[in-house]
């Protein structure tokens, strides 16, 4: 992830006119408290965010509000560069059946979400359970996540959660916070003066800031949870699929340490998190007569992927992949368990 060098910022700061320097300090003093507050007290309260609770406004509401220095064009260029690095150092699954199914599922969630940019999906051959997105709509799903989940609505839930981060532009918002905090550290370096004291302040700023932005905050995760639940509902899937997905992965993590990527394991499905999701499903989502839990297409794709991962030969389709054909879904009524 590109970072602004503190010394570079210091040189820019010091070479400007005194008037401009004071203007920068005033700006930092005004904006830093606003940006730091979410780091210490991010609480997502759906009852205070009326538009974000209305599933009938999905796709017609702004869930990406807040200070963000990164335009959509800049985010796309940045995400493209990072995606190139990932693809050049990873093994990408080329199987047309697996790719078609995963991409079709992701695009179904995108169409029923607040994401307004094209999303490009890649399946990476990696046993670690992980799915993540980059600015600009680049979406990566590890094979470890696909084979670990039980039903299609669970995989859809993981995807919907990640697309919630995309809709809210959480990555570029965090980078904006990072930049502001880097600028806020400049007066500390100046006040420390030259010598070892100033060097220590500079090193502390460079070391501490990346640690704060290594993962999404709890507030970001709560927001992505809630939006992911809504997107599942809108796409016709059981909204409880998101909760069950993370419960399944957390259970496996307890028996196999390192099973999940650190980003996934950083915010476990605590009883309070599960209770909040259950409350949101019950209190905010209009009832549906049936939800999609699983399909035969998902089962076939998952079995095919397992064969590929274990080195078995699979028949290449001569017609459109079978997973493109609708299979009989397993339906769950809201009052059934």
N, C-alpha and C positions, 0 to 999 in steps of 0.2 A: 504494500500500500504506500503510495507516495506521501512523503512527509516534508514539511517545510523545515529547513535547517534553522535552528535557533540563532546561530551566528549570522546567517544570511538575513534573517529578520532584523537582527540587531544592527547590522551594517546599514540596511535600508532606513531603519529608524533614526540612526545617528546622522546620516548624511542629509536628511531632509532639513528644511528650515526649522528654526525654533518654534515658529508659529504652527507649522504642520505637526511637529512633534507633540505639542500640547494638545492639538486637535485629536491626534491619535489616542493620547492618554485619556482624554474625555470620553472618546468613543468606547475605549476598553472599559472604563469605569462604569459606563452606562449599560453595556451589553453583557459583560462577563457575569454579573449576578443573575441575569435572566437565563444565560446558558448553563450556568453551574447548578441552578436550582433543580433541573430535572435529574442531575446525576445523584442527588442526595434524597430527593423526595418525589420520585416519579410514581404516581399512583393513578392507575387508569380506572375511572369511575364511570361506567356506562350511563348511569342515571343522570349525569351532568353533561352528556354529549348526545343530545337528542337526535341529530341527523345520523350519527354513526350507529344508532340503534335501529333505524328504520330500514329493514331489508328491502323495502320497495324502492328505496333511493339508491341501491347499489348500482354503481356505474354512473350516477348523476350527482355525486357529492364529492366534496374535497376532503380527503382524509390525510392529506400530506401537508397540512398547514404548519407554519412555524418557520423560523429563520433557516435559510439554506443558501449557501454561497454557490451551489453547483447547479447550473442550468441543465436542462435535459440533454442538450447537445454536448456539453462538457462531460456529463455523467456517462453518456454513450461512448464517447471516445476513451474515457478512462476504463470503463468496463470492458471494451473491446481489447484494450491492451492487456488487461489482467487475464481475460479469457484466453488470449493467445498464449500467455505464459502457462496457464493451467493445461491447455490442450497439448502443448509441446512437451510437457513432462508427465502426461497421464496416458493410460490406455483407454481408448474410447470404444465402447461396444458398437459394432457395425451391423449387428443383425437387424434386418428390416422389420421383423415381427416385433421384437422387443422395442425397437425405437419407435415404431408406429404406435404401439399401444401407449407407451409412456408419454409420447408427445401429444397424442390425442387426449389423454386424460388431463394433462397439464393445460392444454388449450381450452378444454371444456371449463376448467376452473377459471382460467383467465377471462373467458367470455362472461362469466357470472361473478365478476369481481370489480373492484375499483381501479384495476390496472389499465392504463391507457397507452401503453407502449407495446410494441411487438416483443414476444418472449421466445427465445431460442433455447431449446432443451437438449442437453447432452447426458448420456448415461456413461458414467465412468466405472471402469473395472477396478473396484476398490472394496475390500471386505469390510471396511469400517463403515458403520451406520452413519450416514450423513447426507444431507441435502442442503444446498445453499444457493443463493442468488448473488449476482454482481450488479452494480449500477448499469443501466442500459438494457436490462431484461435478459441477461445471460443466466440460465438456470441449469444447475448441475445436480444430478441424482446418482449416488453411489449404488452399485449393485448390492452392497451389503444391506442397504435400507429396503430394497425391493424384495429380497428373499427373506428378510426377517419378519415382515408384516404378514398378517393372516388373511386379511380381506381387502378388497379394492377400496372400500371407504376409508380404511386406515392409511393406505398410500395416498389417496386423495386428500386426507386430512393433513398429512405432512406437507404435501404440496401447497395446500390452501394456506397453511400457517406461513410458509416461506413467501408466498405471494402477498400475504398481509404485510410483511416487511417491505416488499417492493412497492405496494400501493402507498405506504406511508413514507417511503424514501428514507428509511431509518439509517442506511449506510451513509448517505451524503449528509444527513443531519448530524450524525456522529462526527464526521470529518469536519463539519463546520464548527462544532463545539471544540474539536481538537485545535483548529486554527486559532480560535479566540483565546483558548487557554494558553497556547504558545505565545501569542502576542501579550497576554497578561503577565507572562513570566519575564518579559523583557525588563520592566522596571526593577524587578528583584535582582537581576544580573547587574544592572547599572548601579543600584544601591550598594551591592556587595563590593563593587570596585574591582580593580585589577588584582591579580595574584591568585592564591589558592582559594580564597573565599569565593571570589567570583566564578572560578572554574567549578567549584563544588555546586554552586547554585545552578549553573548551566547544565552540568551533568545530571543533577537531580531532576531538572525539568525534562530533559531528553529521555530519561529512564522512566519516570513516573507516568508521563502522559500516555504512552502506548499501552501500559497496563490497564489504565482506566477505560480504554476503547477497544480492548481485546474481544469483548463479548457485547451482545446487546444488553441493555439495562433491563431490569425487571419490568419497568413500565412499557418498554418496547415489546417484551415478550407477552405481556398481558394484552396489549393492543393487537398483536399478531394472532394470539389465541382467539380473541373475540371476532376479529375479522375472518379468520379461517373458518370458524364455526358458521358464520353467516354465508360464506361462499359455498361451503358444503351444502347448506340448506338450499341455497339458490340453485345449485346444480343438481339437486334431487337426491343427494347422498344423505345418509344418516349423520346428522351433525355430531353425534356422540363418537363417530369414527376418529375424530382428532384426539379425544381423551383416551380412547382405547389404544390408539397407536402409541402414544407416549407411555402409557402404562405397560404395554408389551415391551417396548424398548428399554424402559427402566428396569423391568424385571430381569431381562436378559443381561443388562449391565451389572446387576448385582451378582449374578452368577459367573459372568465373564468380564472382569475389569478390563477397560480399554475397548470394549465392544462398540461403544458409541463414541463418536467424535466429541472432543471437549466442548465444542459449541452447543451440541445437543444435550450433553450431560450437565451443563452449567445451570440450568433451571429445571430441576426435576419436577415430576408431577406430585407435588405435595398434596395432602388432603385438602388444604385451603384452596389450592389452584383447581383441583377437581370439583370442589364444592362450588366455586365461583362459576366455572364453566357450566355445571349442571343448572345453576340458578339462571344464568343467561339464556340457556336453551329453553328452560321452562317459562321464564317471564317475558322474553322478548321475541321469540320466534313463533310465528303463526303455525298452528298445527297442520300437518299434512296427513293424508290417509295412509301413505306408504313412503318408505325411504329405500333407496338402493343400498344394500350392504356389500354384496359381492356379485360377480358375474363369472360365467365359465371362461370368458375371454381372459380375465385376470389369472385364473388358475392355470390355463394353458400357457400364457406368457411366462408365468413364474416357473412352471416346470421346464419350459424350453430354456430359460435363462440358467436354471440350475444345471442342466445338461451342458450348456456352453461353458459354464464356469468349471465343470469337472472334466472338460476335455472330450465330451462325447460329441459325435457328429449329429447335426440336425439337418433335416431336409429344407432346402431353400425353396421358398414359395415361387411358383411360376405364374401365379395370379396374385391379385391383391392379398395381403396378409389376412389369414383367417381372423385375427384379432380385430380386423376392421368390421367384421360381420357381427351384428348384435347377438349376444348369447342370452339365454334366459336368465334374468337377474334373480338373485335371492333378495326378497323384499322383507322389510321389517315394519310392522305397524308401530306407531308411536307408543302404544301402551303394552307392547310385547317386549320380552327380555329373553 
